[in-house]
Amino acid sequence: MVDFGVPVKIGGVWINPGDLLHGDQHGVVMIPHEIAERIPDAAGSVAADEQRIIQACQAEGITVERLKAAYKFVRPNAY
C-alpha cells in the first residue's frame, strides 16, 4: 500500500474517497449522492418486477405468449 483516502483511477474512471459505487458481474457504476436516498425504493421496484417474471415462468402451463404478457406488464415501453 502506498496511500489511502486519495482519488484513484480505475479503468479510466476517477474514483474519489466517499464516492458511492455499485458493482456486480457486469461492471461498476458511480451513483450520484443526490439520488442515493431513492435507491432503496428503486431496488424494491426492480425486485417486484423481477418476481412477477419469475412467477410467470414458474406458473403451470407457461407459454411464450404468457411470458411476453408478463414482461410487457412490467416493462410496457419495451415493445
N, CA, C and O of each residue as an XYZ file, in Angstrom:
316
protein
N       0.848     -1.170      0.000
C       0.000      0.000      0.000
C       0.896      1.236      0.000
O       1.868      1.336      0.749
N       0.532      2.159     -0.860
C       1.293      3.394     -0.977
C       0.589      4.525     -0.240
O       1.237      5.331      0.427
N      -0.750      4.588     -0.358
C      -1.505      5.680      0.248
C      -2.964      5.250      0.381
O      -3.358      4.218     -0.162
N      -3.750      6.018      1.084
C      -5.181      5.755      1.196
C      -5.905      7.080      1.363
O      -5.313      8.089      1.745
N      -7.234      7.055      1.062
C      -8.024      8.281      1.175
C      -7.734      9.295      0.084
O      -7.952     10.492      0.268
N      -7.245      8.822     -1.042
C      -6.941      9.714     -2.163
C      -7.655      9.192     -3.409
O      -7.988      8.009     -3.475
N      -7.895     10.055     -4.395
C      -8.509      9.588     -5.639
C      -7.636      8.535     -6.322
O      -6.407      8.589     -6.261
N      -8.303      7.573     -6.976
C      -7.605      6.552     -7.770
C      -8.280      6.459     -9.130
O      -9.471      6.738     -9.270
N      -7.519      6.073    -10.105
C      -8.060      5.894    -11.451
C      -8.142      4.399    -11.723
O      -7.137      3.689    -11.700
N      -9.376      3.931    -11.984
C      -9.608      2.514    -12.256
C     -10.361      2.406    -13.570
O     -11.449      2.962    -13.720
N      -9.788      1.699    -14.506
C     -10.439      1.516    -15.799
C     -10.734      2.831    -16.498
O     -11.724      2.939    -17.222
N      -9.895      3.824    -16.294
C     -10.073      5.107    -16.947
C     -11.036      6.048    -16.243
O     -11.313      7.138    -16.743
N     -11.557      5.633    -15.072
C     -12.510      6.457    -14.326
C     -11.900      6.840    -12.986
O     -11.345      5.993    -12.285
N     -12.000      8.103    -12.636
C     -11.508      8.558    -11.346
C     -12.533      8.268    -10.258
O     -13.706      8.621    -10.381
N     -12.077      7.628     -9.201
C     -12.895      7.307     -8.040
C     -12.330      8.104     -6.867
O     -11.137      8.035     -6.569
N     -13.202      8.856     -6.213
C     -12.780      9.693     -5.097
C     -13.244      9.099     -3.771
O     -14.246      8.385     -3.730
N     -12.533      9.384     -2.699
C     -12.993      8.925     -1.388
C     -14.422      9.410     -1.138
O     -14.738     10.577     -1.369
N     -15.275      8.514     -0.668
C     -16.660      8.872     -0.394
C     -17.612      8.653     -1.546
O     -18.824      8.781     -1.371
N     -17.092      8.322     -2.736
C     -17.982      8.036     -3.866
C     -18.809      6.788     -3.554
O     -18.334      5.854     -2.908
N     -20.038      6.795     -4.020
C     -20.942      5.662     -3.843
C     -20.895      4.827     -5.111
O     -21.211      5.316     -6.196
N     -20.502      3.572     -4.974
C     -20.329      2.691     -6.127
C     -21.217      1.462     -5.995
O     -21.507      1.002     -4.891
N     -21.639      0.944     -7.131
C     -22.329     -0.345     -7.174
C     -21.599     -1.199     -8.185
O     -21.373     -0.777     -9.319
N     -21.232     -2.393     -7.776
C     -20.542     -3.290     -8.683
C     -21.161     -4.674     -8.665
O     -21.611     -5.155     -7.625
N     -21.178     -5.305     -9.826
C     -21.605     -6.695     -9.938
C     -20.843     -7.318    -11.097
O     -19.861     -6.748    -11.573
N     -21.284     -8.473    -11.550
C     -20.557     -9.176    -12.604
C     -20.545     -8.407    -13.922
O     -19.773     -8.737    -14.822
N     -21.385     -7.397    -14.044
C     -21.462     -6.634    -15.287
C     -20.581     -5.394    -15.275
O     -20.351     -4.792    -16.324
N     -20.090     -5.008    -14.116
C     -19.240     -3.835    -14.036
C     -19.544     -2.994    -12.815
O     -20.178     -3.457    -11.867
N     -19.089     -1.762    -12.848
C     -19.235     -0.839    -11.723
C     -19.807      0.477    -12.236
O     -19.418      0.964    -13.298
N     -20.739      1.048    -11.470
C     -21.265      2.369    -11.789
C     -21.140      3.256    -10.555
O     -21.213      2.782     -9.422
N     -20.953      4.534    -10.793
C     -20.907      5.502     -9.714
C     -22.300      6.099     -9.556
O     -22.922      6.502    -10.539
N     -22.786      6.154     -8.331
C     -24.119      6.665     -8.049
C     -23.992      8.056     -7.440
O     -23.358      8.215     -6.397
N     -24.585      9.061     -8.074
C     -24.513     10.416     -7.511
C     -25.160     10.467     -6.125
O     -26.222      9.883     -5.903
N     -24.521     11.157     -5.217
C     -25.040     11.254     -3.852
C     -26.445     11.851     -3.818
O     -27.236     11.505     -2.940
N     -26.769     12.737     -4.753
C     -28.078     13.397     -4.724
C     -29.242     12.456     -5.032
O     -30.391     12.804     -4.762
N     -28.976     11.284     -5.584
C     -30.064     10.323     -5.819
C     -29.964      9.099     -4.906
O     -30.808      8.207     -4.983
N     -28.978      9.045     -4.070
C     -28.730      7.863     -3.236
C     -29.934      7.490     -2.376
O     -30.195      6.304     -2.172
N     -30.664      8.466     -1.875
C     -31.803      8.157     -1.000
C     -32.950      7.480     -1.747
O     -33.824      6.882     -1.120
N     -32.956      7.565     -3.077
C     -34.013      6.930     -3.874
C     -33.694      5.488     -4.243
O     -34.551      4.787     -4.782
N     -32.486      5.038     -3.965
C     -32.060      3.699     -4.377
C     -32.891      2.591     -3.740
O     -33.299      1.680     -4.460
N     -33.167      2.610     -2.434
C     -33.961      1.505     -1.865
C     -35.327      1.334     -2.532
O     -35.745      0.205     -2.790
N     -36.023      2.429     -2.815
C     -37.325      2.328     -3.485
C     -37.177      1.780     -4.902
O     -37.962      0.936     -5.336
N     -36.162      2.267     -5.619
C     -35.938      1.795     -6.984
C     -35.581      0.313     -6.988
O     -36.067     -0.439     -7.833
N     -34.738     -0.109     -6.052
C     -34.358     -1.525     -5.972
C     -35.569     -2.387     -5.640
O     -35.714     -3.485     -6.178
N     -36.436     -1.901     -4.763
C     -37.655     -2.641     -4.434
C     -38.558     -2.797     -5.633
O     -39.158     -3.853     -5.829
N     -38.659     -1.764     -6.431
C     -39.476     -1.818     -7.638
C     -38.923     -2.829     -8.637
O     -39.679     -3.603     -9.224
N     -37.619     -2.823     -8.829
C     -36.986     -3.784     -9.737
C     -37.198     -5.205     -9.231
O     -37.520     -6.099    -10.013
N     -37.019     -5.419     -7.930
C     -37.206     -6.754     -7.355
C     -38.644     -7.238     -7.540
O     -38.867     -8.408     -7.849
N     -39.610     -6.355     -7.355
C     -41.014     -6.729     -7.536
C     -41.293     -7.097     -8.995
O     -41.990     -8.074     -9.268
N     -40.753     -6.322     -9.922
C     -40.929     -6.633    -11.346
C     -40.309     -7.988    -11.686
O     -40.914     -8.799    -12.387
N     -39.098     -8.223    -11.182
C     -38.437     -9.498    -11.458
C     -39.226    -10.661    -10.859
O     -39.287    -11.738    -11.452
N     -39.825    -10.454     -9.698
C     -40.616    -11.512     -9.070
C     -41.829    -11.862     -9.927
O     -42.198    -13.032    -10.024
N     -42.455    -10.855    -10.554
C     -43.585    -11.126    -11.452
C     -43.151    -12.011    -12.624
O     -43.864    -12.938    -13.008
N     -41.987    -11.718    -13.183
C     -41.479    -12.510    -14.307
C     -41.165    -13.934    -13.843
O     -41.492    -14.899    -14.534
N     -40.537    -14.067    -12.685
C     -40.212    -15.398    -12.143
C     -41.485    -16.198    -11.909
O     -41.553    -17.374    -12.264
N     -42.501    -15.563    -11.310
C     -43.758    -16.259    -11.055
C     -44.411    -16.703    -12.356
O     -44.971    -17.796    -12.435
N     -44.337    -15.855    -13.374
C     -44.902    -16.230    -14.676
C     -44.172    -17.445    -15.240
O     -44.801    -18.347    -15.792
N     -42.856    -17.469    -15.105
C     -42.066    -18.589    -15.621
C     -42.349    -19.879    -14.866
O     -42.281    -20.965    -15.441
N     -42.662    -19.766    -13.590
C     -42.910    -20.947    -12.768
C     -44.362    -21.419    -12.816
O     -44.684    -22.494    -12.309
N     -45.225    -20.631    -13.413
C     -46.648    -20.980    -13.461
C     -46.870    -22.203    -14.348
O     -46.183    -22.411    -15.348
N     -47.851    -22.999    -13.945
C     -48.208    -24.165    -14.740
C     -48.768    -23.702    -16.077
O     -49.563    -22.764    -16.134
N     -48.358    -24.350    -17.128
C     -48.867    -24.015    -18.449
C     -48.259    -22.761    -19.043
O     -48.874    -22.127    -19.901
N     -47.072    -22.392    -18.609
C     -46.436    -21.179    -19.148
C     -46.213    -21.334    -20.652
O     -45.816    -22.394    -21.138
N     -46.476    -20.269    -21.355
C     -46.246    -20.226    -22.803
C     -45.437    -18.982    -23.103
O     -45.300    -18.094    -22.261
N     -44.909    -18.928    -24.296
C     -44.170    -17.737    -24.716
C     -45.084    -16.520    -24.676
O     -44.654    -15.433    -24.289
N     -46.327    -16.690    -25.069
C     -47.270    -15.568    -25.084
C     -47.531    -15.050    -23.666
O     -47.589    -13.841    -23.446
N     -47.687    -15.971    -22.706
C     -47.926    -15.547    -21.320
C     -46.688    -14.871    -20.735
O     -46.799    -13.912    -19.972
N     -45.520    -15.371    -21.094
C     -44.292    -14.729    -20.625
C     -44.155    -13.335    -21.235
O     -43.777    -12.390    -20.543
N     -44.457    -13.204    -22.516
C     -44.416    -11.884    -23.151
C     -45.392    -10.925    -22.490
O     -45.076     -9.750    -22.307
N     -46.577    -11.411    -22.128
C     -47.570    -10.562    -21.464
C     -47.072    -10.113    -20.090
O     -47.261     -8.957    -19.710
N     -46.444    -11.012    -19.351
C     -45.897    -10.647    -18.037
C     -44.784     -9.628    -18.195
O     -44.701     -8.668    -17.428
N     -43.935     -9.833    -19.181
C     -42.839     -8.895    -19.422
C     -43.384     -7.538    -19.845
O     -42.893     -6.502    -19.397
N     -44.387     -7.541    -20.696
C     -44.975     -6.280    -21.141
C     -45.623     -5.537    -19.971
O     -45.625     -4.306    -19.942
N     -46.169     -6.278    -19.009
C     -46.774     -5.657    -17.837
C     -45.737     -4.887    -17.024
O     -46.006     -3.779    -16.562
N     -44.553     -5.473    -16.850
C     -43.534     -4.805    -16.024
C     -42.671     -3.834    -16.826
O     -42.054     -2.939    -16.248
N     -42.620     -3.994    -18.128
C     -41.848     -3.099    -18.994
C     -42.709     -2.658    -20.171
O     -42.428     -3.034    -21.309
N     -43.756     -1.865    -19.923
C     -44.684     -1.522    -21.007
C     -44.054     -0.750    -22.162
O     -44.581     -0.789    -23.274
N     -42.963     -0.061    -21.938
C     -42.334      0.714    -23.020
C     -41.269     -0.070    -23.771
O     -40.620      0.467    -24.669
N     -41.084     -1.327    -23.413
C     -40.050     -2.137    -24.060
C     -40.486     -2.629    -25.440
O     -39.648     -3.039    -26.243
N     -41.763     -2.594    -25.715
C     -42.254     -3.089    -27.000
C     -42.685     -1.954    -27.883
O     -43.128     -2.182    -29.009
